[in-house]
């Protein structure tokens, strides 16, 4: 049996497919306006028109590859420096010691451990859209999962998968629901009680599915020999405490200080240096650990950049707006409930060529809002359809560099991950569709 293509090959294949689509799909665009106060660009509804423009040349397509990586330079640097930071922490032995200590305390309570870890990552997804930051934590999560007797799929599901669930069903995700509500001219946190109830239902349903899979696919626990280490050293306590404080500062910075990737990168770089010195690695040892971390994360950074190249080709080929127009225009002829569910499905499909869900909100909401008003759907329902459909698809789409990087580090081929995550995602989207239909009938 032939080996399934790796993440790099998949990215190149999608770049080729995207390039071919620019020759097949008619070119068109919506008019756009810029808000002089916020500098935010929005689409003008009902302004779509076909355009006559030359196809991208072969050289322009190849240029999109380095341009895509350069455009995501801030995220690539974040991945490199966070990866280096975690490698430094790992070299001190604090992470292994902490994982061993935690799994000893949770012995016989493995299902509780899955729920607790999943809840932490779901909360991170809900608060700050946690996603790419998980790349650097993946080796630790794999070890933690193996210590509990669970495979790599479970490790990714309780971390990345939970973060995606939290981001999708969150009432306060600043990169999804907050942007969408702002574009819809809805008050901040409006409808949060209903969103929170659906989030809790989705999380419980998700955990039932994950625990059922985990228990059916247990593996032999690793490193049982180290179970004599029942106490953390003072250095490990300090290091793990600093790591926890770093994440608290990170959440505060993103929510209150408008932090981006640059600020996050600086914070973790500082942490890595401090931890290396506390862990007695010395200046040279700390720098060498950083170098090893860079080597480990460089492939993940390249995958992130290549994923962005796909989106860049579709934009330069002037077919993104055509795809949006083709997906959304027929909805005006559907009954309200069916139109709402169709919005969810269309947002899910659209996320393949537009892997940034914040960018997808800016592109689609100005088009969908007048359509919602026309057919009598509330704008809150329109936002629900966007956040459930678009964000949840980050579980599946190969154009999401974060997903591809994480499963590559976890040693999971994309076809195996897709087989594992497809039904899981479909079930959660189904729950989202039910929530949307209920929202329509209750006048949400």
Secondary structure, DSSP 8 states (H G I E B T S, - for coil): ------HHHHHHHHHHHHHHHHHHS--EE--EEE-TTT--EEE-TT--EE-------HHHHHHHHHHHHHHTHHHHHHHHHHHHHHHHHHHHTHHHHHHHHHHHHTTT-HHHHHHHHHHHHHHHHHHH---GGGGGGHHHHHHHHHHHT--HHHHHIIIIIHHHHHHHH-S--TTTHHHHHHHTT--TTTTHHHHHHHHHHHHHHHHHHHHHHHHHT----S-GGGGG--S--HHHHHHHHHHHHHHHHHHHHHHHS---HHHHHHHHHHHHHHHHHHTT-HHHHHHHHHHHHHHHHHHHHHHHHHHHHHHHHHHHTT-HHHHHHHHHGGGGGS-HHHHHHHHHHHHHHHTTT---HHHHHHHHHHHHHHHHHHHT--HHHHHHHHIIIIIHGGGT-TT-HHHHHHHHHTT--HHHHHHHHHHHHHHHHHHHHHHHHHHHHTT-
